[in-house]
Amino acid sequence: MKIKRCPIVFHNVLGVTLTTPIEEWDAAVKDFRNRILLQGLYPTGPVIYNIHEVNEEAGEVKSSIYVP
């Protein structure tokens, strides 16, 4: 059996970058996915998120959310 390493590639990805309070970043992920469903689209993959910066003083986090 051959095992080959390669990057994962997703096509037709919807994404958003936003700034939210630290305690509510997961609610933004759920809200984004629900908005996609309300538009009649069917997500076929996992929700992927990337946290860019955490501002502890302001209590905010800047993150990107992607749904294939």
Secondary structure, 3 states (H helix, E strand, C coil): CCCCCCCCCCCCCEEEEEEEEHHHHHHHHHHHHHHHHHCCCCCCCCCEEEEEEEECCCCEEEEEEEEC
